[in-house]
Amino acid sequence: MTTSSGPIDLRDSFKAYDVRGIVGETITAESVRAVGAAFVDVLELAGQTVLVGGDMRPSSPEFMDAFAAGATARGANVLLLGLISTDMLYYAAGVKQAAGVVFTASHNPAEYNGMKMAKAGAVPVSSDTGLYEIRDVAQRYLDGGEIPAVEAPGSVSEQEILGAYAEYLRSLVDLRGIRPLKVVVDAGNGMAGRTTPAVLGDTLLPGLPLTIEPLYFELDGTFPNHPANPLESENLRDLQAAVTDRGADLGLAFDGDADRCFVIDENGDPVSPSAVTALVARREIARAKADGEETPVIIHNLITSRAVPELVEADGGRAVVTRVGHSFIKAVMASEGAVFGGEHSAHYYFRDFFNADTGMLAAMHVLAALGEQEQPLSELAEEYEPYFASGEVNSKVEDKDAAVAAVLAQFAAGAEDGGDAGQATHGDFAGVATRVLRMDGTTVSAADGSWWFNLRPSNTEPFLRYNGEARTPETMEAIRDAVLEIVRTER
C-alpha cells in the first residue's frame, strides 16, 4: 500500500498540465482516492461514466483502484480500461464522450507516477480548465480525513479497448498498399510494447506489409534497459544501432506512455520532430483539400522549424503558431478547426483523433509516406529539413530576465522596451535588422529570415532554454555561441 509517513500537500504533484509525483511521498493511494472523488465533484460527473486506466508502472493498478473508489463514492460509474497508453485514454474519451484519467508519469523515472486527465471528447484538464480546482477539493478531503459518500454510489465495470483503438487508427491511415518495410521499434519497456503489435502487427488485426523488429517490448515500469525518454539522445543509441545492424528502413522510439514518437532513418540518424510535423502536415493538407476544405489549418508551436509554416503556406494551408504545451495546442486546434498540429517535442495532434496527441498515428503517417514511394527515409526527409537547428540548450541562470535583456541589447537594440523591431550590434551580426516576438519566452529573428533564436525560461528550474535555427550550420553555430556567451556571463 503506497502510504506516506506524513501529510500530503497536493501542490507538490499537481503541475500545469497533469499530476506527477514520487510514489509513497507526494502521491499515494490515499491521495489518489481523494483526487478521484474531487474529479467527479469538480467536473460534475455523478451518475456519469468515468474512464480509468493506467500504464505499466508497478503502482498503477493500486492507483486505478484507489481512484475508482473515490469516484464511485461520489456517485460516478467507473469503467476500468486496464493497461492503456495515454492516447488510448484520449481515444476512449473521444468515442465514448466520457471523462477519464490515465495513471502514468510518461518519461519520468521509475519512482514516479501521476495522472493525465481528460474531459468528455478528450478535452484536456489543465490548470486553466479545472485541474487546480480538483487539487483543492481533494486537499480538503485529505485534510478532513474522509470522503462523504452519496446516497447512490456508483458502480465499477471493465472493458478492453485495445482492438477498437487499433481499428480506429487503421481507419485513418491505410498501410495495406505500401511497399514492404522493416521497422525497428523501441518501446523502452513502455506501453508501445502493447500497442505496437496491435496496431502495426498481426496480433489482433490482419498483418500489414511491415516487419516489426521489437526492442524492449516487455512491459516493465522499472525501465531496466534505458529511461523511456527518447528526447534524450543517449536513449536512442540502442535503436540507432539496431536500425543499421539489421538493415531496417527506419526506427521508431516511443516514450513510456506512448503519446510521443521519435523517428530514426535508415542510416541511424534522427529525423527531427519538425520534419515529421512538416511531412504529416503535407499529407493532412492534401487529404483535407481533397475533401473540399479550401485552406486547411496547421498548428505548430513557436520552437518548431520555420520550415513548417513555409511548407504549409506553399501547399495551400494556413499555419498558426501557438505556445508550447498540449493544453494550449489542443485549445487552438479546436478554435481554429485545425486538421493537424505538431510540437518540437514530438507531440502530434490530429483533428480526426479528437484534437489530441498520438505518437502511433504520427508514426503511421511516416510509414505511409515512406512506403508510398521508393526513396529511403534520409532522402525523403531532406525536403523537410532545409534549416540547421541547435536543439535545446539549457543554461543555469538565476536572473533570467537580466540575461534576456543583455541578449536583446546586442541582438535587438531598440526593442528592449517592448518594441518588435530592433537591430543587432553584436560582432559579425552588427547592422542586421531583427524582429522580436514575446510569446513563450523571447524570440529574436533576422528580418531576412536567415536565422532566429528563442530564449524561454523554465517555470520550475533555474534554467534558460535556448533554441535556434539558421540557413547554414556556420550561422547557426555562430548565433548559438554568441547568445550563450551573453546568457552565461555572470552578473
VMD Tcl script that draws the C-alpha trace (Angstrom):
set ca {
  {0.00 0.00 0.00}
  {1.54 3.30 -1.08}
  {1.03 5.40 2.02}
  {3.01 8.40 3.20}
  {4.53 8.88 6.63}
  {3.35 12.49 6.73}
  {0.59 14.73 5.38}
  {0.38 15.07 1.61}
  {0.45 18.52 0.03}
  {-1.04 18.09 -3.44}
  {0.71 21.23 -4.65}
  {3.86 19.08 -4.78}
  {2.43 16.84 -7.50}
  {-0.14 18.93 -9.40}
  {1.55 20.65 -12.33}
  {0.11 22.93 -15.01}
  {-0.99 20.11 -17.33}
  {-1.01 16.92 -15.27}
  {-0.10 15.30 -11.96}
  {3.33 13.78 -11.31}
  {4.87 12.75 -8.03}
  {7.12 10.29 -6.24}
  {5.21 7.19 -5.24}
  {4.82 6.94 -1.48}
  {5.99 10.50 -0.93}
  {3.99 13.03 -2.94}
  {1.47 10.63 -4.48}
  {-0.18 7.79 -2.54}
  {-3.25 5.60 -2.77}
  {-4.91 7.81 -0.15}
  {-4.27 10.99 -2.13}
  {-5.37 9.34 -5.37}
  {-8.65 8.27 -3.78}
  {-9.28 11.89 -2.76}
  {-8.46 13.06 -6.29}
  {-10.92 10.55 -7.73}
  {-13.67 11.98 -5.57}
  {-12.71 15.57 -6.41}
  {-12.57 14.74 -10.14}
  {-16.23 13.74 -10.01}
  {-17.24 16.74 -7.90}
  {-15.48 19.46 -9.87}
  {-16.45 18.12 -13.30}
  {-19.98 17.26 -12.09}
  {-19.79 13.62 -13.14}
  {-22.12 11.98 -10.61}
  {-24.27 9.45 -12.45}
  {-21.95 9.53 -15.47}
  {-19.22 7.19 -16.72}
  {-15.62 7.89 -15.72}
  {-12.83 6.09 -17.58}
  {-9.84 4.83 -15.58}
  {-6.70 3.21 -16.99}
  {-3.01 3.00 -16.27}
  {0.41 2.24 -17.68}
  {2.91 -0.47 -16.74}
  {4.33 1.23 -13.63}
  {4.12 -1.03 -10.56}
  {1.89 1.39 -8.65}
  {-0.64 1.93 -11.46}
  {-3.05 -0.95 -10.60}
  {-3.32 0.19 -6.97}
  {-3.83 3.79 -8.01}
  {-6.50 2.83 -10.54}
  {-8.44 1.03 -7.80}
  {-8.00 3.95 -5.40}
  {-9.23 6.50 -7.96}
  {-12.20 4.26 -8.75}
  {-13.05 4.03 -5.04}
  {-13.06 7.81 -4.70}
  {-15.03 8.36 -7.90}
  {-17.72 5.79 -7.09}
  {-18.04 7.16 -3.55}
  {-19.15 10.42 -5.15}
  {-21.63 8.75 -7.50}
  {-19.76 8.15 -10.78}
  {-19.80 4.83 -12.63}
  {-16.21 3.78 -13.30}
  {-15.20 1.89 -16.43}
  {-11.79 0.31 -15.85}
  {-9.79 0.14 -19.09}
  {-6.80 -1.74 -17.67}
  {-3.37 -1.30 -19.26}
  {-3.53 1.64 -21.67}
  {-1.31 4.22 -23.33}
  {-2.19 7.87 -22.87}
  {-3.57 8.15 -26.38}
  {-5.81 5.16 -25.68}
  {-7.43 7.28 -22.95}
  {-7.95 10.10 -25.47}
  {-9.46 7.62 -27.92}
  {-11.86 6.27 -25.30}
  {-12.78 9.75 -24.05}
  {-13.48 10.74 -27.64}
  {-15.57 7.82 -28.83}
  {-17.41 7.32 -25.55}
  {-17.79 11.04 -24.82}
  {-16.73 10.38 -21.23}
  {-14.19 11.96 -18.90}
  {-11.29 9.91 -17.62}
  {-7.80 9.52 -16.24}
  {-4.71 7.50 -17.10}
  {-2.09 6.77 -14.48}
  {1.33 7.48 -15.94}
  {4.39 9.61 -15.38}
  {5.28 9.49 -19.08}
  {9.08 9.58 -19.42}
  {9.86 10.21 -15.74}
  {11.98 7.68 -13.77}
  {10.55 4.55 -12.19}
  {9.91 6.06 -8.75}
  {7.33 8.43 -10.25}
  {3.70 8.04 -11.18}
  {0.99 10.53 -11.98}
  {-2.27 11.31 -13.74}
  {-3.27 12.74 -17.10}
  {-6.92 13.76 -17.17}
  {-9.38 14.45 -19.94}
  {-12.96 15.63 -20.13}
  {-15.52 14.06 -22.45}
  {-14.35 14.32 -26.04}
  {-10.68 14.21 -24.93}
  {-10.73 17.89 -23.93}
  {-7.68 18.40 -21.68}
  {-7.93 19.10 -17.98}
  {-5.22 21.63 -17.14}
  {-4.62 24.41 -14.64}
  {-6.86 26.62 -16.77}
  {-9.69 24.10 -17.07}
  {-10.22 22.63 -13.61}
  {-7.04 20.83 -12.57}
  {-6.25 23.14 -9.67}
  {-9.88 23.10 -8.54}
  {-9.66 19.30 -8.43}
  {-6.46 19.63 -6.41}
  {-8.03 21.98 -3.88}
  {-11.17 19.87 -3.35}
  {-9.04 16.73 -2.99}
  {-6.83 18.51 -0.47}
  {-9.90 19.31 1.65}
  {-10.90 15.65 1.58}
  {-7.39 14.62 2.60}
  {-7.18 17.16 5.38}
  {-10.64 16.22 6.64}
  {-9.82 12.54 6.75}
  {-12.84 11.23 4.85}
  {-14.80 11.44 1.61}
  {-18.54 11.92 2.16}
  {-20.49 9.19 0.41}
  {-23.54 9.94 -1.71}
  {-26.86 8.14 -1.37}
  {-26.35 6.33 -4.68}
  {-22.69 5.36 -5.06}
  {-21.50 4.37 -8.50}
  {-20.58 1.01 -9.95}
  {-17.37 -0.43 -11.40}
  {-17.11 -2.37 -14.66}
  {-14.31 -3.31 -17.04}
  {-13.71 -3.10 -20.79}
  {-10.79 -3.86 -23.09}
  {-10.36 -1.23 -25.81}
  {-7.05 -2.16 -27.47}
  {-8.64 -3.78 -30.52}
  {-11.08 -0.94 -31.13}
  {-8.26 1.59 -30.73}
  {-6.15 -0.27 -33.29}
  {-9.03 -0.47 -35.75}
  {-9.71 3.24 -35.38}
  {-6.11 4.21 -36.13}
  {-6.02 1.92 -39.14}
  {-9.16 3.59 -40.45}
  {-7.28 6.92 -40.51}
  {-4.13 5.76 -42.32}
  {-4.32 2.84 -44.74}
  {-1.00 1.00 -44.78}
  {-2.15 -2.08 -46.68}
  {-0.81 -0.95 -50.06}
  {2.64 0.34 -49.09}
  {5.87 -1.38 -50.11}
  {7.29 -3.81 -47.54}
  {9.21 -2.06 -44.78}
  {11.40 -3.35 -41.97}
  {10.81 -1.27 -38.85}
  {12.68 -1.42 -35.56}
  {10.51 -0.20 -32.69}
  {11.99 0.69 -29.30}
  {9.18 0.66 -26.76}
  {11.54 1.39 -23.87}
  {9.63 -1.19 -21.77}
  {6.67 1.20 -22.00}
  {3.16 0.96 -23.35}
  {4.21 0.87 -27.01}
  {5.20 -2.70 -26.27}
  {1.48 -3.41 -26.05}
  {0.09 -1.02 -28.67}
  {2.61 -1.65 -31.47}
  {1.77 -5.35 -32.04}
  {-1.94 -4.46 -32.00}
  {-1.75 -1.53 -34.43}
  {1.19 -2.39 -36.68}
  {1.40 -6.13 -36.17}
  {-0.99 -9.05 -36.64}
  {-1.92 -9.97 -33.07}
  {-5.43 -8.52 -33.30}
  {-5.87 -7.41 -36.93}
  {-4.68 -8.71 -40.33}
  {-0.99 -8.25 -40.97}
  {0.44 -5.25 -42.83}
  {3.46 -5.05 -45.21}
  {5.62 -4.39 -42.14}
  {8.28 -6.48 -40.48}
  {8.39 -5.26 -36.89}
  {11.71 -5.76 -35.09}
  {10.97 -5.27 -31.37}
  {13.26 -3.65 -28.83}
  {12.27 -3.74 -25.16}
  {8.61 -4.64 -25.66}
  {8.35 -6.24 -22.21}
  {6.14 -4.02 -20.04}
  {8.32 -3.05 -17.10}
  {7.82 0.19 -15.22}
  {11.27 -0.10 -13.63}
  {12.81 0.61 -17.08}
  {15.66 -1.93 -16.90}
  {17.19 -1.06 -20.30}
  {17.09 2.73 -20.57}
  {14.81 5.59 -19.49}
  {11.69 5.84 -21.64}
  {12.56 9.36 -22.77}
  {13.58 9.46 -26.45}
  {14.08 13.23 -26.26}
  {17.48 12.46 -24.68}
  {19.88 11.33 -27.39}
  {21.57 8.65 -25.27}
  {18.25 6.81 -25.03}
  {18.17 6.43 -28.83}
  {21.53 4.67 -29.16}
  {20.21 1.10 -28.96}
  {17.59 1.87 -31.59}
  {20.09 3.58 -33.89}
  {22.44 0.61 -33.68}
  {19.63 -1.87 -34.29}
  {18.39 0.01 -37.38}
  {21.79 -0.06 -39.06}
  {22.78 -3.54 -37.87}
  {19.53 -5.10 -39.10}
  {19.30 -3.15 -42.33}
  {15.96 -1.64 -41.36}
  {14.17 1.05 -43.32}
  {13.55 3.14 -40.21}
  {13.25 3.08 -36.45}
  {10.53 4.33 -34.11}
  {11.05 5.22 -30.44}
  {8.16 5.83 -28.05}
  {8.17 7.33 -24.58}
  {6.77 5.50 -21.57}
  {3.09 6.27 -22.12}
  {3.47 6.11 -25.94}
  {1.98 9.51 -26.71}
  {5.24 10.70 -28.31}
  {7.11 9.11 -31.21}
  {10.65 9.80 -32.48}
  {11.87 8.66 -35.89}
  {15.27 7.31 -36.98}
  {16.23 6.99 -40.66}
  {17.93 4.01 -42.31}
  {21.39 5.45 -41.52}
  {20.61 5.65 -37.81}
  {20.19 9.43 -37.88}
  {17.27 11.14 -36.11}
  {14.59 12.79 -38.22}
  {13.67 15.98 -36.39}
  {10.15 16.32 -34.98}
  {9.87 19.49 -37.08}
  {10.50 17.45 -40.23}
  {7.90 14.91 -39.11}
  {5.48 17.76 -38.47}
  {6.05 19.12 -41.98}
  {5.71 15.66 -43.57}
  {2.45 14.89 -41.79}
  {1.16 18.42 -42.42}
  {1.64 17.95 -46.16}
  {-0.35 14.70 -46.09}
  {-3.14 16.15 -43.96}
  {-3.41 19.32 -46.07}
  {-3.69 17.22 -49.25}
  {-6.36 14.99 -47.70}
  {-8.36 17.92 -46.34}
  {-8.23 19.75 -49.68}
  {-9.36 16.58 -51.45}
  {-12.36 16.58 -49.11}
  {-13.21 20.13 -50.18}
  {-11.51 22.13 -47.43}
  {-10.23 25.31 -49.05}
  {-7.42 26.34 -46.68}
  {-6.65 23.67 -44.08}
  {-5.15 24.97 -40.83}
  {-1.96 23.51 -39.34}
  {-0.86 24.35 -35.79}
  {2.78 24.47 -34.74}
  {4.45 25.71 -31.61}
  {6.90 28.57 -31.52}
  {10.05 26.44 -31.42}
  {9.18 24.30 -34.42}
  {11.36 24.86 -37.50}
  {10.41 27.71 -39.82}
  {10.26 25.01 -42.49}
  {6.85 24.03 -41.12}
  {4.92 27.29 -41.77}
  {6.77 27.76 -45.07}
  {5.69 24.34 -46.34}
  {2.15 24.80 -45.05}
  {1.74 28.08 -46.89}
  {3.33 26.65 -50.06}
  {0.88 23.74 -50.00}
  {-2.14 26.00 -49.69}
  {-2.70 25.68 -45.97}
  {-2.67 28.24 -43.18}
  {-0.10 27.98 -40.41}
  {-0.99 29.12 -36.89}
  {1.69 29.45 -34.23}
  {0.95 28.77 -30.57}
  {2.72 28.41 -27.25}
  {4.42 25.22 -26.16}
  {2.12 22.86 -24.23}
  {-0.59 20.39 -25.10}
  {-3.47 22.26 -23.47}
  {-2.68 25.40 -25.48}
  {-2.33 23.49 -28.73}
  {-5.50 21.46 -28.21}
  {-7.45 24.63 -27.48}
  {-6.16 26.31 -30.63}
  {-6.77 23.13 -32.63}
  {-10.41 23.30 -31.59}
  {-10.89 27.05 -32.05}
  {-9.24 27.06 -35.48}
  {-10.70 23.79 -36.70}
  {-7.13 22.72 -37.48}
  {-6.54 19.43 -39.22}
  {-3.15 18.76 -37.59}
  {-0.65 20.20 -35.13}
  {2.94 19.43 -34.17}
  {5.45 20.32 -31.47}
  {9.24 20.23 -31.42}
  {8.97 17.73 -28.55}
  {7.36 15.09 -30.83}
  {3.77 15.56 -29.72}
  {1.47 15.35 -32.76}
  {-2.21 16.35 -32.69}
  {-4.95 15.29 -35.11}
  {-8.44 16.63 -35.69}
  {-9.52 13.08 -36.53}
  {-8.19 12.00 -33.14}
  {-10.32 14.43 -31.13}
  {-7.64 17.16 -31.37}
  {-5.49 15.01 -29.12}
  {-1.90 13.85 -29.46}
  {-0.95 10.34 -30.52}
  {2.52 9.11 -31.33}
  {1.24 5.99 -33.06}
  {-0.87 7.86 -35.62}
  {2.09 10.12 -36.47}
  {4.26 7.01 -36.92}
  {1.67 5.56 -39.29}
  {1.80 8.71 -41.43}
  {5.59 8.41 -41.64}
  {5.29 4.75 -42.63}
  {2.71 5.63 -45.27}
  {4.79 8.48 -46.71}
  {7.88 6.26 -46.87}
  {6.07 3.20 -48.18}
  {4.20 5.02 -50.93}
  {7.46 5.87 -52.76}
  {10.88 4.32 -53.27}
  {13.29 6.83 -51.72}
  {14.98 5.94 -48.41}
  {13.81 7.96 -45.44}
  {17.03 10.00 -45.29}
  {16.36 11.38 -48.78}
  {12.64 11.83 -48.17}
  {13.31 13.82 -45.01}
  {15.80 16.20 -46.66}
  {12.97 18.19 -48.19}
  {11.53 18.84 -44.75}
  {14.80 19.88 -43.06}
  {16.17 22.86 -45.04}
  {17.46 24.62 -41.93}
  {20.08 23.78 -39.33}
  {18.83 23.66 -35.74}
  {20.72 23.98 -32.47}
  {18.45 21.76 -30.46}
  {17.54 22.82 -26.94}
  {20.43 24.07 -24.82}
  {19.88 24.77 -21.12}
  {21.83 27.34 -19.14}
  {21.60 27.65 -15.36}
  {20.75 31.29 -14.80}
  {19.50 32.87 -11.58}
  {18.39 36.21 -13.06}
  {16.71 35.10 -16.27}
  {15.20 38.50 -17.06}
  {18.59 40.20 -16.84}
  {20.13 37.60 -19.14}
  {17.39 38.08 -21.75}
  {17.77 41.86 -21.52}
  {21.50 41.55 -22.11}
  {20.89 39.44 -25.21}
  {18.33 41.90 -26.57}
  {20.77 44.77 -26.10}
  {23.16 43.07 -28.54}
  {20.75 41.36 -30.92}
  {17.70 43.65 -30.92}
  {18.88 47.08 -29.89}
  {15.94 49.44 -29.83}
  {13.46 46.71 -28.90}
  {14.45 46.40 -25.23}
  {11.45 48.39 -24.02}
  {8.79 46.22 -25.60}
  {9.08 47.09 -29.27}
  {9.12 44.46 -32.00}
  {11.80 45.96 -34.30}
  {15.47 46.17 -33.46}
  {18.98 45.88 -34.81}
  {21.84 43.56 -33.96}
  {25.03 45.20 -32.70}
  {27.00 42.06 -31.85}
  {30.15 41.26 -33.82}
  {29.61 39.93 -37.34}
  {25.85 40.44 -37.00}
  {26.07 44.19 -36.41}
  {23.62 46.11 -38.55}
  {21.26 43.18 -39.19}
  {17.61 44.23 -38.83}
  {15.78 42.00 -36.34}
  {12.29 41.29 -35.09}
  {11.25 40.40 -31.54}
  {8.28 38.23 -30.57}
  {7.35 37.92 -26.91}
  {5.40 34.67 -26.72}
  {6.67 31.61 -24.89}
  {9.77 33.50 -23.91}
  {11.54 35.85 -26.31}
  {12.23 35.13 -29.97}
  {14.67 37.21 -31.99}
  {14.77 36.67 -35.75}
  {16.67 38.24 -38.61}
  {14.30 40.31 -40.73}
  {15.51 38.49 -43.85}
  {14.62 35.09 -42.34}
  {18.19 33.80 -42.30}
  {18.20 32.91 -38.57}
  {16.20 33.02 -35.35}
  {16.57 32.03 -31.73}
  {14.27 31.70 -28.74}
  {15.07 32.10 -25.04}
  {12.44 30.52 -22.83}
  {12.67 30.44 -19.01}
  {11.80 27.25 -17.19}
  {8.92 27.66 -14.76}
  {10.28 25.09 -12.33}
  {14.08 25.23 -12.61}
  {16.74 27.98 -12.78}
  {17.21 27.29 -16.49}
  {17.02 29.50 -19.54}
  {16.33 27.31 -22.57}
  {17.88 28.23 -25.93}
  {16.61 27.05 -29.31}
  {17.91 28.44 -32.59}
  {17.93 27.80 -36.31}
  {19.68 29.20 -39.39}
  {20.05 28.60 -43.10}
  {23.66 27.47 -42.72}
  {25.38 25.46 -39.97}
  {28.03 28.14 -39.62}
  {25.44 30.83 -38.89}
  {23.53 28.58 -36.53}
  {26.67 27.85 -34.54}
  {27.82 31.48 -34.51}
  {24.45 32.76 -33.23}
  {24.20 29.96 -30.66}
  {27.68 30.53 -29.27}
  {27.30 34.31 -29.14}
  {23.95 34.21 -27.35}
  {25.04 31.53 -24.88}
  {28.16 33.51 -24.02}
  {25.98 36.50 -23.11}
  {23.50 34.36 -21.18}
  {26.21 32.63 -19.16}
  {28.13 35.79 -18.25}
  {27.99 36.36 -14.50}
  {26.11 39.48 -13.44}
}
mol new
graphics top color blue
foreach p $ca { graphics top sphere $p radius 0.5 }
foreach p [lrange $ca 0 end-1] q [lrange $ca 1 end] { graphics top cylinder $p $q radius 0.2 }
display resetview
